[in-house]
Amino acid sequence: MQLLRRRKDCSSLNQELQDKCDTVRRACDEVETVPLQGTPTVPSAALLIEWIEDVSRYYHTLYLQLSSPLNQLSYEDPNYMSLLKEAAKEDPNLKEHIERIMAYTQYMIMEN
């Protein structure tokens, strides 16, 4: 039951993140095409959008990895939990990239 609830939560979070990405993309489309320069403490708009897309892609991929095993939920299959555990493995390089984005974002919030 917890797995099903988590799947629903993950799905709604993924949709919420996608909606926010779409909002940012629409806002960027409305901004003039003059390149916005970033500073060491405030990244450029292009870099922020790239980060948003990286984070969205990371969580969407994780959602897809878990989606299939959760749809095939089987209490009788003794191998099910190991399959689910394998599906939940994250790409360490991408996870590290996301953690750096989060740390830098936290720093920017504290500085401003």
N, C-alpha and C positions, 0 to 999 in steps of 0.2 A: 504494500500500500504506500509506504514511504517512497519507493522508487517511482510509482506512478505520480505522486504529488510532486516529487522533484522534477520529473519530466515535464509536468504542466508548468511548474515555476520556471524551468529553464526555457521552455517554449515562449512563455510570456515575456521573460527578460530579453530573449533574443529578438522578439518582435518590437519591444520597447527600444532596444538599442538600434534596430534597423530604422524605426521611425525617427529617432533623434538624428541618425546619419542623414536621412532624407531631408530633415529640416535644415541641417547645416549645409547640405548640398544646394538646396533651394536658395538659402541666404547667400551663399557664395556666388550663385548664378546672378543675383541681383547686384552684387558689388562690381564696380568697374574692373576692367581687366588689367589695371595698373598693378604691377608686382608690388606686393607689400613686403617691406624688409623687416626681418626679425632682429632682435637683439639677444645678447646672452641670457637675459632674464625673461624675455618675451619672444617666443618663437613666431615665425611668420605664419600667416593664415594657411599657406600651402602645407607647411609642416604639420600644423594642427589637424588639417583634414586628412593628411596621410596617416597620422596617428589614429584618428577615429576609424579610418578604414582598416588599419592593422588590427585594432582591438575588435572591431566588428567581425572581421574575417576569423580571428582567433576563436571567439566565442561561438560563432556560427559553425565552424569546423568541429569544435568540441560537442556542440549540440547534435550535429549530424552523426558523429561517432557513437554517441550514446543512444540516439533515437532508434536505430535499427534493433539493437539488443533489447531495449525496453519494450519495443513493439512485439518482440518474440518472447516475452516473459513466460517462463516455464518453471513451475515449482518442482516438477518431477525430474527434470534434467540435472544430474549432479554436476555437470560441467558449466551450467549457466552462469554461476557467480564468477568463475574464472574468465569466461568470455566477456562478461560485463566489466570485470576489472581490467582486462586487456583493452577493451574499447575506451576506457576512461583515461588511458595513458595520454599525457600531453607532450607535445614537442618541446623539449627543454630549451632549445634556442629561441623559439617563438615566445615561450613563457617568460624567458629572461628579458626579451625585448619589451613585452607588455609590462613587466615589473619596472623597467627603466622609464617607460612612458609614465606610469603611475607615480613614480618617485619624482620625476621632473615636474609633473603636473602639480603635485603636492607642494613642491618647492615654490613654483610660480604663485600658487594661491597664498602661501605664507608671506612671500615677498611683497605682494600687492595688497 
